[in-house]
Amino acid sequence: MKSYICKKNKMKITLSYWCIGFFILLTSCVSNQDTIYLQKKEGQEVSPSISAIYSKPYRLQAHDVLSITIKAIDPKLVAIFSPSNQAEIEKTEAGLYFDGFKVDDHGHIRMPVLGEINVIGLTVEEVRDKIEKELLTNYFKKEANLFVTVKMAGFKYTTTGEVEIKGTKVLYQDRVTILEAIANCGDITADGNKKDVMIIRQLPTGTEMYSVDLTDIGIMNSPHYYLQPNDFIYVKPLKKNNWENFKTGIQGFTSLVSLLTLSTTLYLLFKN
């Protein structure tokens, strides 16, 4: 009789585990359309090769920091134009902050000997041409073989919302895609909406906002696929409908049932 009762209890416990497992599988199912990046949408034709993307060149704004190097056949000729006595500026965020050329509120950078140069609204290529022209006009001859390099002192952007790591990041590369930026922030959380990611961009003419769908492979051909320095990325939370709220309740209920079942199992084991 005792053996029969034990078998009956074990059957009940096993049945409870099967029910809990079924509920967990039911409530953990999430549509792939909401989670997978770069999907081919219905009826969408995707070229085997990604075409060139047209994006507007970035134009300098106040508080940007530039890294500028000037070289010539004789290094002594250009030493006075260098902001540091070092042969190469330390390529770290701190080093570029102290040795780089910051665009002030009036749109100027201040260089040794050359003085103030207005760069607001220019691209880095236009700044390079402007500096080269100034040097060749007033200080050097063509025989000096000047070589001027102008770059942004790191690609800075900020992420917030439903991402694993919030805050400002600096990448030392010329171009950054929206997917690279998200990956460097630990990816979007399970509650993040990949279909409506906001890019907030400050321009000399004002602020512009764009919404991008990262689940659509067509984003790779979008002019917003490549970010611009100082972009602000906001990942919105998913809107939960009644079914999702119901699933959340079921998940909480199954967790409670699992705890009660475990307690009952341990009680029966110790009792027997």
C-alpha positions as CSV (number, residue, x, y, z in Angstrom):
1,M,0.0,0.0,0.0
2,K,2.8,2.4,0.9
3,S,4.6,1.6,-2.4
4,Y,1.4,2.4,-4.3
5,I,1.0,5.8,-2.6
6,C,4.7,6.7,-3.4
7,K,4.2,5.8,-7.0
8,K,1.0,7.8,-7.1
9,N,2.8,10.9,-5.6
10,K,5.7,10.5,-8.1
11,M,3.2,10.4,-11.0
12,K,1.6,13.6,-9.7
13,I,5.0,15.3,-9.4
14,T,6.0,14.2,-12.9
15,L,2.7,15.5,-14.3
16,S,3.3,18.8,-12.6
17,Y,6.8,19.1,-14.1
18,W,5.3,18.4,-17.6
19,C,2.7,21.1,-17.1
20,I,5.2,23.7,-15.9
21,G,7.5,22.9,-18.8
22,F,4.6,23.3,-21.3
23,F,3.7,26.7,-19.8
24,I,7.4,27.9,-19.9
25,L,7.7,26.9,-23.6
26,L,4.5,28.6,-24.4
27,T,5.4,31.9,-22.7
28,S,9.0,32.1,-23.8
29,C,8.2,32.1,-27.5
30,V,9.1,35.5,-29.1
31,S,8.6,36.3,-32.8
32,N,11.8,36.2,-34.8
33,Q,10.5,39.2,-36.7
34,D,11.0,41.3,-33.6
35,T,14.4,40.0,-32.6
36,I,16.5,39.2,-35.7
37,Y,18.6,41.9,-37.4
38,L,18.6,42.5,-41.2
39,Q,15.7,40.4,-42.3
40,K,14.4,40.2,-45.8
41,K,10.9,41.5,-45.7
42,E,8.0,39.9,-47.7
43,G,8.2,40.8,-51.4
44,Q,11.5,42.7,-50.9
45,E,14.3,42.2,-53.4
46,V,17.8,42.2,-52.0
47,S,20.8,42.6,-54.3
48,P,23.6,40.1,-53.6
49,S,26.0,43.1,-53.4
50,I,25.3,46.2,-51.3
51,S,25.4,49.3,-53.4
52,A,27.3,52.4,-52.4
53,I,25.5,54.5,-49.8
54,Y,25.3,58.2,-50.2
55,S,25.7,60.0,-46.9
56,K,26.2,63.7,-46.4
57,P,29.8,64.6,-45.2
58,Y,30.0,65.6,-41.6
59,R,30.5,69.4,-41.1
60,L,32.3,70.6,-38.0
61,Q,30.4,72.1,-35.1
62,A,31.4,73.9,-31.9
63,H,33.1,71.7,-29.3
64,D,34.4,69.2,-31.9
65,V,38.1,68.2,-31.4
66,L,40.5,67.8,-34.3
67,S,43.7,66.0,-34.6
68,I,46.0,67.9,-37.0
69,T,49.5,66.8,-38.0
70,I,51.9,68.7,-40.4
71,K,54.9,67.0,-41.9
72,A,57.6,68.0,-44.4
73,I,60.9,66.8,-45.7
74,D,62.7,68.6,-42.9
75,P,60.8,68.0,-39.7
76,K,62.5,71.0,-38.1
77,L,60.6,73.3,-40.5
78,V,57.2,72.3,-39.2
79,A,58.1,71.8,-35.5
80,I,56.8,75.2,-34.6
81,F,53.3,74.3,-35.9
82,S,53.0,71.2,-33.7
83,P,51.0,71.5,-30.5
84,S,53.3,69.1,-28.7
85,N,57.0,68.4,-28.5
86,Q,56.3,64.8,-29.0
87,A,56.9,63.3,-32.4
88,E,53.4,61.7,-32.3
89,I,50.5,62.9,-30.2
90,E,49.4,60.2,-27.8
91,K,46.3,58.6,-29.5
92,T,44.1,58.3,-26.4
93,E,41.0,60.2,-25.5
94,A,42.9,62.1,-22.8
95,G,45.9,62.8,-25.1
96,L,43.6,64.2,-27.9
97,Y,41.7,66.2,-25.4
98,F,44.8,68.1,-24.3
99,D,46.7,68.1,-27.5
100,G,43.9,68.3,-30.1
101,F,42.4,71.5,-31.5
102,K,39.0,72.2,-30.1
103,V,36.4,74.2,-32.1
104,D,35.3,77.1,-29.8
105,D,31.9,78.7,-29.5
106,H,32.7,81.0,-32.4
107,G,33.7,78.2,-34.7
108,H,37.5,78.8,-34.6
109,I,40.5,76.5,-33.8
110,R,43.7,78.1,-32.5
111,M,47.0,76.8,-34.0
112,P,50.6,77.8,-33.2
113,V,51.8,80.6,-35.6
114,L,48.8,80.4,-37.8
115,G,46.5,81.7,-35.0
116,E,42.7,81.4,-35.2
117,I,41.2,79.6,-38.2
118,N,37.5,79.5,-38.8
119,V,36.4,75.9,-39.4
120,I,32.7,75.9,-38.5
121,G,30.6,74.2,-41.1
122,L,33.6,72.8,-43.0
123,T,34.5,69.1,-43.6
124,V,37.8,67.8,-42.4
125,E,39.0,67.7,-46.1
126,E,38.1,71.4,-46.5
127,V,40.0,72.2,-43.2
128,R,43.1,70.4,-44.5
129,D,43.0,72.3,-47.8
130,K,42.6,75.6,-45.9
131,I,45.6,74.9,-43.7
132,E,47.8,73.7,-46.6
133,K,46.9,76.8,-48.6
134,E,47.7,79.1,-45.7
135,L,51.1,77.4,-45.1
136,L,52.1,77.5,-48.8
137,T,51.0,81.1,-49.2
138,N,52.8,82.6,-46.2
139,Y,55.4,80.1,-44.8
140,F,56.6,77.4,-47.3
141,K,57.4,76.8,-50.9
142,K,56.1,73.7,-52.8
143,E,59.6,72.2,-52.5
144,A,59.0,71.6,-48.8
145,N,56.6,68.8,-49.7
146,L,54.1,69.6,-47.0
147,F,51.8,66.8,-45.9
148,V,48.8,67.9,-43.7
149,T,46.5,65.4,-42.1
150,V,43.2,66.5,-40.4
151,K,41.0,64.0,-38.6
152,M,38.2,64.0,-36.0
153,A,39.8,63.2,-32.7
154,G,37.7,60.0,-32.3
155,F,34.2,59.2,-33.4
156,K,31.9,60.1,-30.4
157,Y,28.3,59.0,-30.0
158,T,25.8,58.4,-27.2
159,T,23.3,55.6,-26.6
160,T,20.5,55.4,-24.1
161,G,17.2,53.5,-23.6
162,E,16.9,49.8,-24.0
163,V,20.7,49.0,-24.5
164,E,22.9,47.0,-22.2
165,I,25.5,49.8,-21.8
166,K,24.3,53.4,-21.8
167,G,26.5,56.4,-22.1
168,T,29.0,58.1,-24.5
169,K,31.6,56.1,-26.4
170,V,34.5,57.1,-28.6
171,L,35.7,54.9,-31.4
172,Y,38.9,55.6,-33.2
173,Q,37.8,55.1,-36.8
174,D,36.5,57.3,-39.5
175,R,33.1,55.7,-40.1
176,V,30.7,53.9,-37.8
177,T,27.5,52.1,-38.7
178,I,24.4,52.0,-36.5
179,L,25.0,48.2,-36.0
180,E,28.6,48.8,-34.9
181,A,27.4,51.4,-32.4
182,I,24.8,49.1,-31.0
183,A,27.2,46.2,-30.8
184,N,29.7,48.4,-28.8
185,C,27.0,49.0,-26.3
186,G,26.3,45.4,-25.6
187,D,23.4,45.0,-28.0
188,I,19.7,45.9,-27.5
189,T,17.9,44.3,-24.5
190,A,15.1,41.9,-24.8
191,D,12.6,44.7,-24.1
192,G,14.1,47.0,-26.8
193,N,12.3,47.8,-30.0
194,K,14.6,47.1,-32.9
195,K,12.0,48.3,-35.4
196,D,12.0,51.9,-34.1
197,V,15.5,53.1,-33.1
198,M,15.8,56.9,-33.0
199,I,18.8,58.7,-34.2
200,I,19.0,62.3,-33.0
201,R,21.5,64.5,-34.9
202,Q,22.7,68.0,-34.2
203,L,23.4,70.0,-37.4
204,P,24.4,73.6,-37.9
205,T,20.9,74.2,-39.1
206,G,19.2,72.6,-36.1
207,T,18.3,69.1,-34.8
208,E,17.0,66.3,-37.0
209,M,15.5,63.0,-35.9
210,Y,15.4,59.7,-37.8
211,S,13.7,56.4,-37.1
212,V,15.4,53.2,-38.4
213,D,14.2,49.6,-38.5
214,L,17.2,47.4,-37.7
215,T,15.2,44.2,-38.5
216,D,15.0,45.3,-42.1
217,I,17.9,44.4,-44.4
218,G,17.1,47.5,-46.4
219,I,18.7,49.7,-43.7
220,M,22.0,48.8,-45.2
221,N,21.1,51.0,-48.2
222,S,19.8,53.8,-46.1
223,P,21.6,57.2,-45.7
224,H,21.2,56.7,-42.0
225,Y,23.1,53.4,-41.9
226,Y,26.3,55.3,-41.2
227,L,26.3,57.5,-38.2
228,Q,27.8,61.0,-37.9
229,P,29.9,62.2,-35.0
230,N,28.0,63.3,-31.9
231,D,24.8,61.3,-32.9
232,F,22.5,60.4,-30.1
233,I,20.9,56.9,-30.3
234,Y,17.7,56.2,-28.4
235,V,16.3,52.6,-28.3
236,K,12.6,52.7,-27.4
237,P,11.0,50.0,-25.2
238,L,8.6,47.5,-26.8
239,K,4.9,48.4,-26.4
240,K,3.3,45.5,-24.5
241,N,-0.2,44.6,-25.6
242,N,-2.8,42.7,-23.6
243,W,-1.4,39.3,-24.8
244,E,2.1,40.2,-23.7
245,N,0.8,41.4,-20.3
246,F,-1.0,38.1,-20.0
247,K,2.2,36.2,-20.9
248,T,4.0,38.2,-18.2
249,G,1.4,37.2,-15.7
250,I,1.6,33.5,-16.8
251,Q,5.4,33.6,-16.4
252,G,5.0,34.9,-12.8
253,F,2.4,32.3,-12.1
254,T,4.5,29.4,-13.5
255,S,7.5,30.7,-11.4
256,L,5.3,30.5,-8.3
257,V,4.0,27.0,-9.2
258,S,7.6,25.9,-9.8
259,L,8.6,27.1,-6.4
260,L,5.6,25.4,-4.7
261,T,6.2,22.1,-6.6
262,L,9.9,22.1,-5.6
263,S,8.9,22.7,-2.0
264,T,6.4,19.9,-2.2
265,T,8.9,17.5,-3.8
266,L,11.5,18.2,-1.1
267,Y,8.9,17.8,1.6
268,L,7.9,14.4,0.3
269,L,11.5,13.2,-0.2
270,F,12.4,14.1,3.4
271,K,9.1,12.7,4.7
272,N,9.7,9.3,3.0
